[in-house]
Structures are given as structure tokens and as C-alpha cells.
Amino acid sequence: MNDTIRDVVFVDGVRTPFGKAGKLFEDTRADDLIIRAIRTLLRRNPGLPPERVDEVALAATTQIGDQGLTLGRTAALLSGLPRSVPGYSIDRMCAGAMTAVTSVASAIASRQYDIAIAGGVESMSNHPMGEGVDPNPRIIAERLVDPDALQMGVTAENLHDLYPQLTKERADAYAVQTQQRYAAAVDKLAGDITTMAARSDEGWTIATGDELPRPSTSMEGLANLRTPFRPHGRVTAGTSSPNTDGATACLLTDAETAAELGLPVAMRMVGFAFAGVDPETMGVGPIPSTEKALARAGLTIDDIGLFEINEAFAVQVLAFLDHFKIADDDPRVNPWGGAIAMGHPLAASGVRLMTQLAREFAEHPEVRYGITTMCVGLGQGGTVIWENPNFKGAK
């Protein structure tokens, strides 16, 4: 019996265009979004025998309707994978796709799987966050969690309270920066976006890119936006990720199987960690999860050359940067822009971060390690550390 741990590698990742909730994909089924992503992933990797896929793990935050019914299995069937390929669903709110990746990666490392597909989807048009939920009344009655913790925008306002140095002006400046970085990198980002048919009252269209970016965003334009989560607050639509529809999928295997099948290796997984924090300040979640992941890997923050941080809110990213003493405009952080510009389809976003990091690794052979990290509703954080196979030594 071979009980050695194997290296897990990220082969490839794709995503649909991201659409504004209630707009581009309002009349598109969520499962059709993820099916399109999986089919594109298979087409992009013709060396992969479909029958070799051991698992399809897909995430959705609101597992209801066309995002329910054990989505991993139904999407596998509808994507054209053989009936022998199983699948299942995952829910860790915003970190759903990230958890799908870490779950199947653990099985690959321990030799239970050789190849897996992981991803996520969210149709916030048709399944707004919290649809159909019934929180246990003890959560409120016993004061286990402040009711405000169930409103993500309020938790962002709480971060401004907790860290007075995280001013509205800093958040606004960060939001302008991420819009500008996205605009500068839009052609690079297009490489991992599949086209997607979308229907509306005007007829059918083919979506080829993200609907949400606002490249003309300015400090002046953000200054007077209303603060919907608190009167005279600091969090605005301009410093928040918009409600978004979209799907992501990626292909994971071990290094030996990748070599056997001639599959490309975009990244190697070094390690991962999840951590819990106060739900009322859920935005700080990436801080302890990153500290835990780094400690387990025997690395420090100084070893990380690229950061893909999900921009649920600008203030949440700034809290992370301040903790690790990283400048707001550090070019290593979200160099191609983030969720404030392109959107955050909840459970799908973890794989979007990974796909983006993989492409950035290819451009930076001087960088050895990078991380993907995100805050998670109800007070959690998730972090995955990756190694760049293109690393040629630091400059």
C-alpha cells in the first residue's frame, strides 16, 4: 500500500462572464451557467479522458431550485460526463468553490481520487442571499450572534468602527484602484472567460465579458454615494462587490497523473486553512486563516509574492493589508482588479481567484508563492497557498 501524500496541482480554470443581478443572466438557469463552465473546461483540455474524472464538487450558497438537487451530480450528467462520474454539492457561503477545491484536493493528496472538477455558481438574480433560510431563533434569543451579523454590509461598517484608520477615503481610493487595474487587464482576463448565451425581453445575446466594471469610477463620484447599510455610514455601493450571477470551474489532479496525461500544471497547492471569527466582523476572517495556513506551510507573509483577495468590501481588504503591513496600492495585491470591479457571485468566487492567480504566476517567474483568500459570511475566513511552477528564482 502506497500511503505517501501526493502533490495536488491546479490544471486549468474557467468562468462565465459575470452579470449584474437582475440584468444579463436574469432569465438564465444557474445550472446552465455551471454546465457551460464545465463543458468549456473539458473542451480546453482534450487530453483528459472524461471517464477518468473521479468527482465533481460544486458549490452554491443558496441551494434551492436550479441551484439545488445535488448540483455536482446533475451538472456532471448534463455536462456530458459519463454516468460513472459522481458529484456532490457544498455550501460554505462565499468560500463554497474554495471549499470544493480544498475538499477534492485532500482526496487527491491521499490517493482517493486522481482527477476532480471543482467550482461554484450563484444566480443572485433568482436566488438572493438568504432566500428560504430559517435561522434558529436561539441565535437571536440567546444573543449568540448580533442580528446585524446576518447583514454583510453592516459587518463591513463594523470594521470601519473597529479600525478607525480604515477611513471612507481609503476605501474609496482602493475601489478606484481596483476598477483601474481591472480595466488595464481586461484583455488578459478574457483568456479564462467562456462565452455564454443569455436571453432577455429583447431576445438572445452572447455574453463575452463581464457586465459590471465601472472604469470611469472616480474619488469624486464615490464621495457622495449613499450609505445603504447605516445612516451617515462609510460603506457604499462603490466600495462593495455588486450582487452578481456567474459560475466557475477548475480541473485538479496530482503531479503524476498530469504528467501521464500531458495536462498543464498552472499551480501546485502548498496548503490551506479555514478559521472562524466574530460574525459581526466577518471581514477579518482572512487574517487568521492566512496566519494558520502560513504557519502550517512553514512560510511567512514575506514569502508571498502575489495576493488574490476577494473584495467583498474595500474595508475588508484594507483590514487584511494593515494587519500584514502591506501598502494599500501594493502591486502584488489583486494586480488585475477584483470583485468590486467584476462582481462576486458568492460561492463561485473562490475558483475565480485561483484562475486569476494561475495566469498571474505565468507572467511572474520571479514569484514562488501566492495566496487566494476570502472572508466568509457568519464569521469565517479561507486561505489557500499555491506555488508557481514557473518559478526561476527571485530577482
N, C-alpha and C positions, 0 to 999 in steps of 0.2 A: 504493500500500500504506500503510495506517494502522498505524504502529508505536508509537503513544503508549500508555503504560500507563494502564489504566482503574482507577477506584476500585472496590474489592470491598466489597459490603455484605452484612450478615447480615440476612436477611429474617425468619426465624422458626425456632424450635427447640422440640421436644417430647421428652418421655421417658416411658417406662413408670414405674409405681411401682417402687421399689427394694425387693427382698425379701431376707431373710436367707438365705444359702446353706443348703440343706438343709431349707428351710421352704416359703415361699409358692409359689415357682416351681420347686420341685424336679422336678415332673413336666411342666414346660413346656419346649418346644424353644426353644433360643436364637434360631434363625432366625424363629420365630413372634413373639418379642419385638420384634425389629428390624422385621419386616414390619408389626406393629401401629403402631410409631412412624412409619414412612414413610407408611402409609395415613392416619394422623391428620394428618400434616404436609400431605399433598395435600388432604385434606378442608378443613383450615383455611385453605387458600389457593386458592380456586376460580378465581381469575384466572390461575392458572398452567396453560397448556396442557401436559399431560403429555408430549407429543411434543417439547416444547422442552427437556426435561431432557437435558443433554449427557453427564452422568456420574453414577454412584452409587459413591461411595468409602466403604467400611465397614471398620471395624477390629475385630479380636478378638485378644486376647493368645494364647489357646490355639486355634490354627486346626486344629481336629480335629472329626470328627463333624459335628454340626449347626451348628458354628461354622466349618466348613471349606468346601471346594468353591467357591472364588472367591465368597465370600459376597455381595459387592456385586452381582454379576450374578444370582445365584439369588434374592436378596431383591428385586431390581428386578423380575424376572419374576413372582414370587409376590405382589408388592405391586400388581400390575395395571398397571404402567407398560408402554408399548408395547415390543415386542421390539426396536425400533430403539435403545432406550436401553441403553448398555453399562454395565459395572460391574466393580469390582476390589476386592481386599482389601489391607489394610495391617496391619502389626504394628510398633508401637513401644511395646510393653508398655502401661504406664498412659497414655502420651500417644498412643495409637492414634487416637482420634477427633480429637484436636487436630491430629495429622499429616494425617489425612484432610482436615480443613478447610484447612490451610495448603497442601496439595498441589493441591487443586482451586482454591483462591483464586489460586495462582500462574498456573494455566492461564487463569482468568477475566481476571486482570490483563493477561496477554499476548495476549488475544483468541483463545485456542484454544477456550475454552468461553464460553457465555453464562450458563448456569444449571447448577447441580450440587447434588446431595444428598450430605451427608457425615454420618457418625455412627459408632456403635460399639455393640457388645454384648458381654456376658460372662455366661455361666452358670457361676458358681463352684460351684454345686451339683453340676453334672455334669462340669465341666472345671476342676478346681482348678489353680491356677497351677503350671506346670511339668509338667503331665501329658504324658507321651510324649516329653519332651525327652531329648536325649543329648548333654550338654556335651562338647566336645572335651577329652580327657584332658590336653592340653597346658596348658589353663587352670590346672589344679591342679599338674601335674607340673613345669611351668616357673615356677610361682609368679607367673603373670601377674595373677591375682586371688586374694585370700584366699577360701577356700571359704565363709567366713561371709557374703561379699558376695551369695551366692545366697539368703540368708535375709533378707528385708526387715526383719523385726523386729530382727534383730541389727544391721543398719546403723543403725537408729534408736537402739539402745543405744550404738552407736559415737559418735553425735552428742552424746549426754549426756557421754561421755568427752571428746570433743574440745572441748566448750564447757561447762565446769563451772558456769557461771552459769545454764545451762538445767536447772534443778533439776526433780525429780519434782513438787514442789509447784506450780511454774509450769505444767508440762504438765497437771497435774490441773485447775488453775484455768482454763486455756484450754479444756479439754474440757467443763467445766461451762458455761462461757460459750457455746460453740457449740451445746450442747444447748438452752440457754435461748433463744438467738437463733432457732434453728430453730422452737421451739415458738411463739414470738411471731409468726413469719412464715408459719406453715403454710398459712394461707388464701391468701396471695399465691403461694406456691409451687405451690398446686394448679392455678393457671391454665395451667401447661405440662405437667401430668401427664395422660396419657390413661388411660382405664380399660383393664384387661387381665384376660381370663378366666384363671383358674388352677384346676387340678384337683389333688385330693388324695384320700386314702383316704376322707375324709368326703364327697366329691362335688365339685361345681363351685362356685366363688365368683367374684365380680367384685372385683378389687383396684382401689381408688380412690385409695390413698395409700401412702406408704412404711411399711414394716413395722418398721424398725429403731430409730427415735428412742427415747430414754430421757429424757423431760423431767424425771423426778424425780432425775436424776443429781446427786449432791452431793459435796463435798470429803470428807465423812466416808465415803461409800460407796466412793469411789475409793481412799481411803488404804490399805486393806488388801487390795486385789485382788492376785492372784498375778502374778508377772512371768515369763511363759512363755518368754521368749527368753534369759533369763540368771538364774541364782540370785541373789537379792538385787539384781535389776536395778531399772530405773526405768520401763520401758515395760510398760503393762498393756493389757488389752482395752478399758478405758475411755478410754485416750488413743491408741487406734489405730482406723483405719477398719475396720469389720467386713467379712468376706467377703460379697459381695453379688451378686445377679442383677439385671440390668436392661439397658435399651437406650436409646439417644438418637439423634436425627436432626435435621438442620437444613438449611435452604434458603439457598443463597448465589447471588448474581448480581452484575452490575455496576450502577452507578447508573443508566445509561441504560436498560437493559433493565427495571429495576424501575419506572422512570417510564413506560415504554411499556406495561407490563402492569398498572400500578396496584398493584404489590406494595408493602407497607410496608417501610420501612427502619428496622431497630432499632438497627444499629450500622454504622460504617464501619471496615474494617480499616486500621490505620496501618502495621503491620509486625509481624514475628515473628522469633524466633531460637531455636535449639536449641544446647545446649552439653553437653560431656562433663565429668565429674568423676570422682574416685576411686570405683569401685564400692562400696568398703567404707563410704563416707559419701555414698551416693547422695542423701540428703535435702537436701544443699546445692545440688543441681542448679539450682533456680530462681534462685539468686543470680547466677551468671554468665550464664544465658540472659536474665535480665531486664536485666542491665547491658548486654549486647550489643544487645538489642532497643531499649533506650532510646537508646544511642549512635547506632545506625543511624537512628533516627527524629529525632534532634536534640532529645530530651527528657531530663528528669531525673526522679528519683523524686518530686520535689516537684510535678511536673505531674500526677501520678496522683491522681485523686480517689476511685477505687473499686478494690479489690483482690479478686479471686476466686482464692483459693489452695487448691489441692486438699489436703485434710487427710489425707494418708496416715498421718501420725503428728503428734501435737501438737508434739513436739520439732522436727520438720522445719519447721513453720510458724514456730515461735519463732526458729529459726536465721535464717530469712529476715527476720523483723521486727527482730531485733537488728542484723543487718548493715546494714539501711537505716534504723536508728534510729527505728523505729516502735513505739509502745507496744503491749503485749500486748492491751489492750482497745480499741484504736483502732476507732471506729465505721465507718471506711471499709473495714475488713478483714472479709470474709465476713459482711456485715451480716445475712444471712438464715440463717446457720448453714452448716455444711459437711459433709464426708464422714464425720467422726466421728459425726455425728448421723444422716445419711441413708444412708450407705453409699458404697462406692467399687467399682462394677462395672468395674474395671480399664480396658479400652480404651474404655469408653463415657463416662468421666467428663469428658473434655475439652469435649465439647459441653454437658454439664450446667453446667459453669462458665460457658460462653458464654451459654447461655439465661438463666441467673440474672442475669448482668451486664446483659444487654439489658433485662430487666424493671426492674432497679435504676436503669439510666440513665433510664428513663421517669419515674421518681419524683424524679430529681435533675437538673433542667435547669441547675443551677449547676455541675455536674461536666462537664468536657470530655473527659477521657481516663480510661480504666480498663484494667486488665490481667487476663488469665487466665493462670495459671501453675501448673506442677506439676513434681514430681520424678518421675523415671523409673527403673525398675529397671536394674541393671547400670551405674549412674552416668551419668545424663543429666538435663537439665532442659529444659523448654519454656516459652516465654512468647509470648503474642500481645497486642499493644497495640490497643485499639479507641477510636474517637472517638464521642461521643454526638451524634446528630443533633438532639437536643432542647436542646442547649447554648444558653443565653441570656446567658451571661456570668457570671463569678464574683460571688458576693455581696460 
